Amino acid sequence: MDIAANASVGVVAALHGYFCALEMFYWDHPVGRKAFRTTPEFSKASKVLAANQGLYNAFLSAGLLWGVYTGNTSFKYFFLGYGIFLSINYCIMDIAANASVGVVAALHGYFCALEMFYWDHPVGRKAFRTTPEFSKASKVLAANQGLYNAFLSAGLLWGVYTGNTSFKYFFLGCVVVAGVYGGATVGKKIMYIQALPALVSLALVYFQ
């Protein structure tokens, strides 16, 4: 049991040594970008932050190895617990970022359905506060607008599915611009319904 326990701690230490190497020396490199699914622009801008994170992984690795070397169980507990905490934190941020992108995508799927299929219908008229005369006259234009919302939704979902951060940034940016423009020209409510969720999602994706 002692050998198995120390071997497992050694494996965890080796993993954090690997993470340290990737973050400190290969972050702004094809190897690091592939491992962490980042873009060249993001990896270049965040390499100092990543190097600091790599240093923490070095401390984790060293602490675990010292625990094995000295047989100090407290060291092992502390550094294993800290490693678990970091892993959970990464997972939570990843889930929160992708979930927020999914929410924005779902909203635009909903807008698409309203504009393409329910514009000239009591449901659509209630949502957009239009008259029967106006909804009937503008339903072709609304259907085209709905198609654009479908593209936005599809782009965001593709970004989540592939893990492509550039896709998420681009389509969330498009949503923000559309929301700000709609808020300025149609009504401020659009800023809160469309632009604000996309801005929150952008922030979560950035810190993902």
C-alpha positions in Angstrom: 0.0 0.0 0.0 2.9 2.4 0.9 4.5 1.8 -2.5 1.2 2.2 -4.4 0.3 5.4 -2.5 3.7 6.9 -3.1 3.6 5.9 -6.7 0.2 7.6 -7.2 1.5 10.7 -5.6 4.5 10.6 -7.9 2.2 10.3 -10.9 0.3 13.4 -9.8 3.6 15.2 -9.2 4.8 14.3 -12.7 1.5 15.6 -14.2 1.9 18.9 -12.5 5.5 19.0 -13.7 4.2 18.5 -17.2 1.6 21.3 -16.8 4.4 23.5 -15.4 6.5 22.9 -18.5 3.6 23.6 -20.9 2.6 26.8 -19.1 6.1 28.2 -18.5 7.9 27.2 -21.7 5.4 26.1 -24.3 2.3 28.3 -23.7 3.0 30.6 -26.8 4.0 27.6 -28.9 2.0 25.2 -31.2 2.4 22.4 -28.5 0.9 24.6 -25.8 -1.8 26.0 -28.0 -2.9 22.5 -29.0 -2.9 21.3 -25.4 -4.9 24.2 -24.1 -6.9 25.0 -27.2 -5.9 28.6 -27.4 -5.4 31.0 -30.3 -2.0 32.6 -31.1 -3.4 36.0 -30.1 -4.6 34.7 -26.8 -1.4 32.7 -26.0 0.8 35.7 -26.8 -1.3 38.1 -24.7 -1.5 35.8 -21.7 1.9 34.1 -21.6 3.1 36.0 -18.5 0.0 35.0 -16.6 0.4 31.4 -17.8 4.1 31.4 -16.7 3.0 32.4 -13.2 0.4 29.6 -13.2 3.1 27.2 -14.3 5.2 28.2 -11.3 2.4 27.3 -9.0 2.3 23.9 -10.7 6.0 23.6 -10.1 5.4 24.2 -6.4 2.7 21.6 -6.3 4.9 19.1 -8.0 7.8 19.9 -5.7 5.6 19.7 -2.6 4.3 16.3 -3.6 7.7 14.9 -4.3 9.0 16.3 -1.0 6.1 14.5 0.8 7.1 11.2 -0.9 10.8 11.8 -0.1 10.3 12.6 3.6 7.3 10.4 4.1 5.4 13.4 5.5 1.7 12.5 5.1 0.6 16.1 5.9 2.6 17.4 2.9 0.9 14.8 0.7 -2.6 15.7 2.0 -2.1 19.4 1.6 -0.7 19.4 -1.9 -3.1 16.7 -3.2 -6.0 18.7 -1.7 -4.7 21.9 -3.4 -4.4 20.1 -6.7 -8.0 18.9 -6.4 -9.2 22.4 -5.6 -7.4 23.8 -8.7 -8.8 21.1 -11.0 -12.4 21.7 -9.7 -11.9 25.5 -10.2 -10.8 24.9 -13.8 -13.7 22.6 -14.5 -16.2 25.1 -13.0 -14.9 28.0 -15.1 -14.9 25.8 -18.2 -18.5 24.7 -17.5 -19.6 28.2 -16.7 -18.1 29.7 -19.8 -19.6 27.1 -22.2 -22.9 27.2 -20.4 -23.1 31.0 -20.8 -22.3 30.6 -24.5 -25.0 28.0 -24.7 -27.5 30.3 -23.1 -26.7 33.1 -25.6 -27.0 30.6 -28.5 -30.4 29.4 -27.1 -31.6 33.0 -26.9 -30.7 33.6 -30.5 -32.4 30.3 -31.5 -35.5 31.6 -29.7 -35.2 35.0 -31.5 -34.9 33.1 -34.8 -38.0 31.0 -34.1 -40.0 34.2 -33.2 -38.9 36.1 -36.3 -39.1 33.3 -38.8 -42.2 31.5 -37.7 -44.1 33.6 -35.3 -43.6 37.2 -36.4 -47.1 37.5 -37.9 -48.7 35.6 -35.0 -50.1 36.8 -31.6 -47.0 35.3 -29.9 -44.6 37.3 -32.1 -46.7 40.4 -31.9 -46.7 40.2 -28.1 -43.0 39.7 -27.9 -42.1 42.5 -30.3 -45.1 44.8 -29.5 -46.2 45.1 -33.1 -49.6 45.5 -34.7 -51.2 43.0 -37.0 -50.8 45.4 -39.9 -47.1 46.0 -39.3 -46.3 42.2 -38.7 -48.0 41.3 -41.9 -46.2 43.9 -44.0 -42.7 43.1 -42.5 -42.8 39.3 -42.1 -40.4 38.7 -45.0 -37.9 41.2 -43.5 -38.3 39.6 -40.1 -37.7 36.1 -41.5 -34.4 37.3 -43.0 -33.4 38.8 -39.6 -34.3 35.5 -38.0 -32.0 33.6 -40.4 -29.1 35.8 -39.2 -30.0 34.9 -35.6 -29.9 31.3 -36.6 -26.3 31.8 -38.0 -25.3 33.5 -34.7 -26.7 30.6 -32.7 -25.1 28.0 -34.9 -21.7 29.7 -34.7 -21.8 29.9 -30.9 -22.8 26.2 -30.6 -20.0 25.3 -33.0 -17.5 27.2 -30.8 -18.7 25.2 -27.8 -18.6 21.9 -29.7 -15.1 22.4 -31.1 -13.7 24.3 -28.2 -12.6 27.0 -30.6 -12.2 30.2 -28.6 -11.9 32.3 -31.7 -15.4 31.3 -32.8 -16.8 32.1 -29.4 -15.1 35.5 -29.3 -16.2 36.4 -32.9 -19.9 35.4 -32.6 -20.3 36.8 -29.1 -18.7 40.0 -30.4 -21.3 40.1 -33.2 -24.1 39.6 -30.6 -22.8 42.5 -28.5 -22.6 44.8 -31.6 -26.1 43.8 -32.7 -27.4 44.3 -29.1 -25.9 47.7 -28.8 -27.1 48.8 -32.2 -30.6 47.5 -31.5 -30.6 49.2 -28.1 -29.6 52.5 -29.7 -32.1 52.3 -32.6 -35.0 50.2 -31.4 -35.2 50.2 -27.6 -32.9 50.0 -24.5 -34.5 46.7 -23.5 -32.5 45.0 -26.3 -29.3 46.0 -24.6 -30.2 43.9 -21.5 -31.7 41.0 -23.4 -29.1 40.6 -26.1 -25.9 42.6 -25.4 -25.6 42.1 -21.6 -25.7 38.2 -21.7 -23.1 38.2 -24.5 -20.8 40.5 -22.5 -21.0 38.3 -19.4 -20.3 35.3 -21.6 -17.3 37.0 -23.2 -15.9 37.7 -19.7 -16.3 34.1 -18.7 -14.7 32.8 -21.9 -11.8 35.1 -21.4 -11.2 33.7 -17.9 -11.9 30.2 -19.0 
